[in-house]
Amino acid sequence: MSRLVNLLLPVNNNIYWSVIYNTLHNKTLVYNENGKIYAKKIGVFENVEYMRILSNRLAWRITELLSYKPMYPAQIAKELKVYEQSVYYYIRTLLSSGVIEEVGSNIIRGGTARLYKTSNPSFGVEMNWGEKHIDSLGQAQSKYRYANNFFREYIVNNSFQGLIIVGAPGPHGPYKSSARDGHYAVHLAFFLGMLSDIPPEFIVKLDSDAKAEKVLNHNTLISIGGPGTNIVTAEFNRYLPIKFNQANFWSGLVEGSGKFYNSDNHGLIAKIKNPYNDNGTIIVIAGVRSIGTKSAVIALTNYSEEILKDYQNQEEWALVVQGFDMNSDGKIDHVDIVSKV
């Protein structure tokens, strides 16, 4: 049902309207309901006199009718069962106020029949106060508040500023191993796309290229895959609060206390300061095997608000997760936290 709305007034804690950009007489409303964001155009009346036409019952019925599809005045009169002359009167008034617009014309029986439609899906009046500047719609309104905080160094002016490093698919490194988990970066990228805009630069590098190009001192790096197949993860492994066994990377993860996590589906999510750059940050998402890396990626994306709720901007932070196939279809669909530092 059509309705008049007043901008910038809260409806309740979960549903509200807000303005994100402005044109001459149009703005965009963003409707946030339970974390899902919707947008629509709103025509804002700068002069309240123009609003008065919509208080007329017939004018409103015409406006509502034209919101469904474009129509000619004769069609409107027939649909509403009113005189065509009355329709023409309100058409002129609605046109002058900007509520409707002409979208076409046709020659019918020697005369020009004009086609009209409603100009906006909603209309309102705006008071000259109450605006709030927000850096990004995602950070201000998204349900991913813990993830926004976790990736805060990586998102500048709503644009992702980091590099994502994945293991090369061919034999490389001291173990001449081939990575099988680089494609998991796609799932992570979809998630990051909900938090930020796509950057202008290409942000994914193979570990061998990253090492050769000496980008390990970059301000913000995300390394995906265990140290046995990603030499960048191997470079930072010794600095992690929970690390892969240096004697044999594939034997498992080990805490400072000496506790081991050696199942194939154990995965690590860690964040530390870059040891080669005091202003840099490193995030490692890796597993004992490729299935463990997948478990860690799923944990960080599908379960971010649970996984990251205890992250308090520590300089060193890590947790171990374990992935499970709950419905026995051969795919990880559930993740548990088994340890955190």
N, C-alpha and C positions, 0 to 999 in steps of 0.2 A: 504494500500500500504506500502511495506517495505521502510525503510529509514534509513540513518545513523543519529545518534544523538550525540551531544556533551554534556557531563555531566555538571551539575551545571550552565547552562545558562538559565535565565528566558525567558519564551515565552511571557507571559503577566501577568497582576496582578492576574488572577484567575487560570491560568494553568501553571504548572511548573514541572520540573523533579528534583528529589533529590536522594541522596544515603543514604540508611539506614544501610546496613551492607556489609561486604566485605568477599569474599573467595579468593582463589588464583588468579583467573583471572575473576571471575564473581562478579557482584554487583547486587543490586536490585534497580530498579527505582520506585519511588512512584509518581503517576500521580494524582494530586489533581485538580478536576474540579468542581467548584461550591459546594465545601464541600464534594463531594463524592471522596473517595480515592481508587485508583487502583494501583496495583503493578505488575511488570514484571521483569524478569531476563534480564540483559544486559551483553554481553561479552565485556570486556574492553581490548583493545590492549595495552599492555605495550611497545611493540615495533611497531613503526609506519610502519615498513617494512611489517608486516603481514597484514596491511590494504590494501596494494596496490592490492592484488589479487581481492578485491571486486570492484575495479575500472574497471576491465575487464567485458565487457558486458555479455559474456557467463558464466563467473564464477558467476556473480550476478544473472543471470537467473536460474542457477542451485541451488544457495543458496535459492532463493525465492521459487522455485518449491519444494525443500525439507522441506521448512517451513510448507507446507500444510500437507504432509504425507511422511513417509519413502519410498524410492524407490531404485531399483537396477539400476546400470549404463545403462543397456540395455533399461530399461523403460524410463530413463531420455533422452537418445539419441532419442528414438522414439517420445517422447512427444515434444522435442524441435526441432526435425527434423535436427539433426546434426550427424556427424560421431561419432561412439561409442569411437573411439580412442581419439578424442578431449575431450570427457566427462571424460575418465579415467585420462587424463593429469590434468584436473582441479580438479578432485576428490582428487588426490594425494596432490595437492597444498593446497586445502581447508582443507584437513585433517591435514596437517603439521602446518597450521596456527590456527587450533582449531575452524574454522568456522562451520565445519560439523563433525559428529562423526558416527562411525559404530555402528549399533544397532542390528545386526543379520546377519546370513548367511544361505545359503541353497545350497545343491548339485544339480546342474542342468546339465544334459547331461555329467556327469563325472567331471565337474568343480565346483569350489566354487564361488557362486554368493553372493556378499556382499551387505547388505542393509544399506543405509545411511539416515541420517536426519540432519537438521540444529541444531546446538548445543544450540543456544539461540534465543529468539524471537526478539532481537535487539542487535546492536553492536555499539561501540563508542570508542573514544579516550579520555583519561582524562589527564588534566594538573595537575601538582603537586602543586596545591594551591587551595584556596577557600573553604576548608571544614569548616563547622560550626557545633559545638557540640550542640545537642538538648537533653533535658532531656527525652522527650517522643514525639513520632510522633503525638499523639492525641493533646497534648498541643501546639505543634508548628504549626500544619496544620489544626486542626479541626475547623469547623465553630462555635464550642461552646466556644467562648472565654470568655463570661460572666459566663458561668457555670464553666469553668475551674478555674476562679478566685474565684467564690463563694465556690467551694469545695477544695480550694488550701491546706487547712490544712489536708484534708482527703486523699490526693493523694501524696504519697512519693515515689520517684523513679518509677513513673508510676504504683504503686501498691496501691490499696485502703487500708487505714489503720484504718478505723473507725469501729464502731459497729452500727448495725441497730436494733432498739428495736421495737417490735410490741406487741400489746395487746394479752394476752392469750385467746384462744377460749372458755375456760370454765369459769364458775363463779369464780370471784376472786376480791380482793380489797375490800375496805369499802362498795362499792355498790353491791358487788356480781354480777357484770356485765360480759357479755361475748363479746369479741371484734369480729366485723364482717368485719374489714378492714385490717387485717394483710396481706392478699394476695396482697394488693396494693404495698407491698414492692417488688414484682416481677417486676412490671412495672418500678419502680425506679431503681432496680438492672440492668435491661437491659440498661437503660440510663447511669448509672455509668460505665457499661461495655464499653461504647463508649469512656469514658474519661480515663479509667485506665485498668490495667490487673487484673485478678482475684487473690485475695490474697491467701496465703497458708492456713490461718486459716479460720474456719467457722465464719462468721461475723454477723449472725442473732441470736438474743436472744428474748425470751419472756420477757415481762415486769416483771413478777413475778420472773423469774430466775435472771434477771439483778439486781433486788432489793435485792434478797437473796444473790447473789454473790458479792454484794457491788461494782459494776462496774460503779456507777454513777459519780465517779471522773475520769473516763477514759478520755483521751485527746480529743477524737472526737466521739461524739454520734449523731445518727440521730434517733429521736423518732417519730414513725408514729402512728397516731390515737389520738383522743381527750382524755382529762384527765378523763372522766367518765369511759373509758374502757382501758386506758393505764396508769398505776400508775406511770410510769416514766415521762410521760408528766405532770401528776398531780404534781409531785415533783418539776418540773421546772416552772410550770405555773405562779407562783407569781413573777417570775423574768422576764417574757416576757414583751416587750414594748406594745404589744396588747395581752390581756390575756382572758381566758375563765372566765366567772362570777364565782367567788369563792363560792358564795352562792348556785349556781345551775349550774353545768358545762354544762348541756344540754340547758340552757336558752339562750346561745349565747356568742359572743365575745364582749369585751368592750375596747374602747380606753381610754387613760388617760383623755380625755375631757369628757368622760361619754357616748359617742355615742355607740349604740348597733348595732350588726349585728347578727340577730337571725334566719335567714332562714336556713333550713336544708342543702342547697347547698352552704352555706358560708364556706370557708376554710381558714386556716392560714398557712403561711410560715414564720418562724422566725429563726433568728440566733443570739445567744448571747454567751458571755464568760461563761464557766462553773463556777457557783458560788462556786463549791467545788474543783476547780482546776484552778489556775491562768493561766495555759498554755493550758487549755482545751477549746473546742468549742462545743456548742450544737445547733443542727438544729431540729426544731419541724415542722412537716408537719401534720396538724390535721384539723378536721372539726367539726362543730356543731353536725352533724350526720355523718354516714359513707359516705353518698353521698358528704358531704362537704370535707371529707378527700380525696375522689377520685378526687374531683375538684382541690384540692391543689396539689396532685401528678401529675395530668395531666398538670396543670399550670407550675410546675417546670420542667417537662420533655419535653412535646410537645411544650411549649411556653417559654422555658428558656431564649432565647435571648431578648425577650420582657419583661419578668417578672424581669430579673436580671440586666437589663442595667443600672439602677440607684443605684445598690449596689456599694458602694465605700469603702469597708473594714471597715465599722462601727462596733464598739463593740456590739451595739444593733441595730438590723434591723428587720423589720417585715412588712408584707402586708397582706391584706385580699382580697381574690378572691371569685368570684361567678361563679359557673358552670351552663351551660345551655344546654338543649337538642334542638338544632336548627332544626334538621330534623325529630323530633317527633318519634324517634325509641325507646325511653325509655332509652337512654344512653347519658351521658355527652359528648358533642363533641365540646364545645366552652367554653372559660373562659375569664372573664373580671376582671380587677383589680378594686376594689371598694374603697380601702384605703391603704395608705402606711405610715410607720413611719421610 
